[in-house]
Every structure is written in C-alpha cells, then in structure tokens.
Amino acid sequence: MSKTVKVNNVSKRYKLYGRKLDRLRDLIVPGKSYGKDFYALNGVSFEAEHGDIIGFVGVNGSGKSTLSNIIAGVIPQTSGEVEVNGQAALIAVNIGLDRKLTGRENIELKLLMLGFNKKQIRELEPDIIEFSELGQFIDQPVKSYSSGMKSRLGFSISVNIDPDILIIDEALSVGDKAFAEKSLAKMKEFKEAGKTMFFVSHSIGQMRSFCEKVLWLEYGQVKRYGPVDEVLNEYEQFLDQYKHMTKKEKNKHRKAALKRQNLVE
Ligand SMILES: Nc1ncnc2c1ncn2[C@@H]1O[C@H](COP(=O)(O)OP(=O)(O)OP(=O)(O)O)[C@@H](O)[C@H]1O
C-alpha cells in the first residue's frame, strides 16, 4: 500500500512569555532568547496509507489540533518532515472562514484560493449550499452564524471539493444529530472511495464506529499508534485510572508531562 501521509520526527515549538516586555525583546534584541520554549508536539512520527481512517485521541492540550493543522498545511512545523501526497482539506470549527463575509462569499473565496476557476465554482456552489442546509442564511455574514452553522458550512465546502485527504477536527461534535449523521454517511462514501481521513474527537463511540487505527498523543508525544480496539481499550483504561487518581497523583502525572514539554512549573 502506498503512503499518503508521512510524518517524521515532527516537533512544534511555541514561545511562552510571562511578560509582554519579553515578547517585544524577542522581536528586537538579536541573538538573545526571552520567553520559554514549549513543545506542543515533540518528535511525532507515523505514516498513513491510502484508505486509512485514523483517529487522534488524547486529553486536552495533547497536540491533536496542532498535528491536524500541520498535516493540513495551515501551520508549519518547527522541525521534522511532513510528506502529504494529494490535496488535504481540514474541517474544523472556526478555521478558514472569514467572519465578515457571507456564507456564499466564503464558499467562493475558499474555492478561488484552492485554484478552482469561475466556471467550476458556479458548478460546485449549489451542491455546497444544498449540503449545508443553511437556506437563506447563506447570504448572511458568518459572524451571525452559530458554531453548528459554521461547522455545516466548513464541512460542506470541504467534502464537495473532493479532497484526497480529509482532516476532521471536532467538527462533528457541534452539529446537530441529523447533520452529524449525514456527515458520517458522506465520510463513509469517502472511506469506500479509499481516501485517507484523520478524525479528531473526544467521542470514543464515534472513534470506534469510524476509525481503523488510532494515534494516541500524550502531551505532544506519541503514546501508542495501532489498531482502533487495541489503542482505545488502553486509552479508556488510562482515562479511568486518571479519573480515580488523587489530586497529588494527577499533579505528578501533569508535572512529568510538562517536563517532557520543557515546561516545568
Ligand atoms: N499559538 C499557540 N501559542 C502557544 N501555545 C499554543 C498555541 N497553539 C496551541 N498551543 C498549545 O499547544 C498545546 C497543544 O494544543 P492543541 O490545541 O494541539 O491540543 P488538543 O489536543 O487539540 O487539545 P483539545 O483536546 O483541548 O482540543 C496546548 O498546550 C496549547 O496551549
């Protein structure tokens, strides 16, 4: 099977500043570093094949969205290599939509940015609007949309451009049940067409029903990568243990993780 996505030793470093002055100093003082390095991802490696449906799990802040954004080309990695063979589309709440523009204008802008010509846009637009079920709201500015409506618009654009690789970051969790079911059906179509998909969700049920493999991130590092049941069973055990930890034990766990992210409190 050929690889569609190869992520090799990828890290993402952010600078955290305790004081505004340090941020400014970092910009204007050459050769010196203020602020503290913080690794949202640290040495992440994995590969995806054609037709793989891969879920990203991990507790809040473990790096799932950062990894999704890097694969989609929305943000660059600090180090390491990412090879993406094909066109990738990211569906995430609040990403890629201009709040001042209407839904229709956002569709046109997004398609233009992806390199579609005017004729192709005219052909695609009705399908996108129909799938979104936004009705007359399509001509209202996106800033007046609820998060579910934004997610519908983003999802409709991304699935109708027929990408090779689809990355869905929590987008299904804000839509209503009917739209989530319609979206899942569309994703099943993509699955049958052999596309590669990445799926970020806190819903273990959705993960089990949809994904074949799972990548478990723990504070920026790969804890496990493998078949869905194997990894999720272990992840659920961890969540259960975590829930029953005393405050002191939770703190110890958190401190060990922060140390790995280079951020000792
Ligand atoms: N622009 C940024 N500047 C500094 N730190 C950031 C930035 N973006 C993300 N981070 C940090 O990187 C870490 C990983 O964030 P990310 O959003 O990838 O986690 P996540 O696993 O998707 O979390 P969640 O489940 O809460 O959505 C977090 O600690 C976050 O605070």
Ligand as a Chemical Component Dictionary entry (heavy atoms), coordinates in Angstrom:
data_LIG
# 
_chem_comp.id                   LIG 
_chem_comp.type                 NON-POLYMER 
_chem_comp.pdbx_formal_charge   0 
_chem_comp.three_letter_code    LIG 
# 
loop_
_chem_comp_atom.comp_id 
_chem_comp_atom.atom_id 
_chem_comp_atom.alt_atom_id 
_chem_comp_atom.type_symbol 
_chem_comp_atom.charge 
_chem_comp_atom.model_Cartn_x 
_chem_comp_atom.model_Cartn_y 
_chem_comp_atom.model_Cartn_z 
_chem_comp_atom.pdbx_ordinal 
LIG N1  N1  N 0 -0.416 29.600 19.181 1  
LIG C1  C1  C 0 -0.063 28.954 20.285 2  
LIG N2  N2  N 0 0.829  29.509 21.148 3  
LIG C2  C2  C 0 1.205  28.861 22.268 4  
LIG N3  N3  N 0 0.772  27.628 22.619 5  
LIG C3  C3  C 0 -0.106 27.047 21.795 6  
LIG C4  C4  C 0 -0.581 27.654 20.581 7  
LIG N4  N4  N 0 -1.434 26.793 19.973 8  
LIG C5  C5  C 0 -1.508 25.696 20.769 9  
LIG N5  N5  N 0 -0.718 25.842 21.853 10 
LIG C6  C6  C 0 -0.527 24.880 22.936 11 
LIG O1  O1  O 0 -0.168 23.627 22.385 12 
LIG C7  C7  C 0 -0.720 22.558 23.159 13 
LIG C8  C8  C 0 -1.471 21.624 22.241 14 
LIG O2  O2  O 0 -2.658 22.283 21.802 15 
LIG P1  P1  P 0 -3.722 21.553 20.836 16 
LIG O3  O3  O 0 -4.796 22.548 20.551 17 
LIG O4  O4  O 0 -2.999 20.964 19.680 18 
LIG O5  O5  O 0 -4.261 20.401 21.783 19 
LIG P2  P2  P 0 -5.509 19.423 21.570 20 
LIG O6  O6  O 0 -5.037 18.031 21.891 21 
LIG O7  O7  O 0 -6.119 19.627 20.239 22 
LIG O8  O8  O 0 -6.480 19.921 22.725 23 
LIG P3  P3  P 0 -8.097 19.882 22.875 24 
LIG O9  O9  O 0 -8.486 18.462 23.145 25 
LIG O10 O10 O 0 -8.313 20.753 24.081 26 
LIG O11 O11 O 0 -8.698 20.462 21.629 27 
LIG C9  C9  C 0 -1.590 23.209 24.231 28 
LIG O12 O12 O 0 -0.894 23.231 25.438 29 
LIG C10 C10 C 0 -1.811 24.621 23.719 30 
LIG O13 O13 O 0 -1.951 25.544 24.782 31 
# 
loop_
_chem_comp_bond.comp_id 
_chem_comp_bond.atom_id_1 
_chem_comp_bond.atom_id_2 
_chem_comp_bond.value_order 
_chem_comp_bond.pdbx_ordinal 
LIG N1  C1  SING 1  
LIG C1  N2  SING 2  
LIG C1  C4  DOUB 3  
LIG N2  C2  DOUB 4  
LIG C2  N3  SING 5  
LIG N3  C3  DOUB 6  
LIG C3  C4  SING 7  
LIG C3  N5  SING 8  
LIG C4  N4  SING 9  
LIG N4  C5  DOUB 10 
LIG C5  N5  SING 11 
LIG N5  C6  SING 12 
LIG C6  O1  SING 13 
LIG C6  C10 SING 14 
LIG O1  C7  SING 15 
LIG C7  C8  SING 16 
LIG C7  C9  SING 17 
LIG C8  O2  SING 18 
LIG O2  P1  SING 19 
LIG P1  O3  DOUB 20 
LIG P1  O4  SING 21 
LIG P1  O5  SING 22 
LIG O5  P2  SING 23 
LIG P2  O6  DOUB 24 
LIG P2  O7  SING 25 
LIG P2  O8  SING 26 
LIG O8  P3  SING 27 
LIG P3  O9  DOUB 28 
LIG P3  O10 SING 29 
LIG P3  O11 SING 30 
LIG C9  O12 SING 31 
LIG C9  C10 SING 32 
LIG C10 O13 SING 33 
# 
